[in-house]
Amino acid sequence: MAASWRHYLRLHKKKARQEEQKCIVEGVRLCREALRSEWEIEVAFTTEEFTQSPHWTQFQDFFQHRKIPWRVIKEAYFQRLADTETPQGILLIVRTPRFSPERFNWDKAAFVVVLEGIRDPGNLGTLIRTADWFGANAVALSEDCVDPHNPKVLRASMGSIFHLPVFEIGDLTTAVPHLKEHHFYVVAATLNGRKVLHRTHFRKPIALILGSEAQGVSPAVEQMCDLTVRIWKYGEADSLNVGVAGGVLMHHIAMQIFSSTSKR
């Protein structure tokens, strides 16, 4: 039996999300992506108005097919559960998968994106979405990254978080040797990288490390990498947004390591 909607208010806090291994997924698009994924859905909450919308029939079909309980609650209660200012009237309580470095099959991965110190939810969500688009097998996070199940991260990922493993890998000075043990070519993107991206040839398996806009990849981690690369600068900007830089780098890597006939 699903708990009262009031119980799930605590999931607005990171500590509660981690303790219960649950998060709130909100909005038509995100909920649809979650329902199409293998993530377990505990319960759905909706408003009376949403049950009169054109989307409702499809969601009812999802709920019946997957045997998911759903509750219609008052608009005022829904507003308290939702994170957005103008909620769409549908949200899910989702059990977050137990992804971890220990459970991930490193030996079958061709491309992993590793993020250090990414604290902006929008940037993290964008990088997850971009990694999914360019065929990465996983996104691994340093221990000081923002919670990947933060509602703003979920929205910025546009549902991609439901389609590839995202997990914490801990201190990168420990993680990089682990990657090398699994024969990963470890590449860090830096402002003063030793090689220019468009003149660099990559091999798989490859791990691309991206750091925060403020700090970049830490010096200790940078020194442990096989290679550092930079994106060629044509204008006067001091730097690129990490989400934009990540897209440029991932596109270049994916073009080299994946064949034209295979997604991954």
Sequence and secondary structure as in RCSB ss.txt:
>XXXX:A:sequence
MAASWRHYLRLHKKKARQEEQKCIVEGVRLCREALRSEWEIEVAFTTEEFTQSPHWTQFQDFFQHRKIPWRVIKE
AYFQRLADTETPQGILLIVRTPRFSPERFNWDKAAFVVVLEGIRDPGNLGTLIRTADWFGANAVALSEDCVDPHN
PKVLRASMGSIFHLPVFEIGDLTTAVPHLKEHHFYVVAATLNGRKVLHRTHFRKPIALILGSEAQGVSPAVEQMC
DLTVRIWKYGEADSLNVGVAGGVLMHHIAMQIFSSTSKR
>XXXX:A:secstr
    GGGGGGGGSHHHHHHHTEEEEESHHHHHHHHHSS EEEEEEE TTGGGSTTHHHHHHHHHHHT  EEE  H
HHHHHH  SSS  SEEEEEE     TTTS GGG SEEEEEES   HHHHHHHHHHHHHTT SEEEEETTS  TTS
HHHHHHHTTGGGTS EEEEE HHHHHHHHHHTT EEEEE TT SEEGGG    SSEEEEEEBTTTBS HHHHHHS
SEEEE    SS S   HHHHHHHHHHHHHHHHS TT   
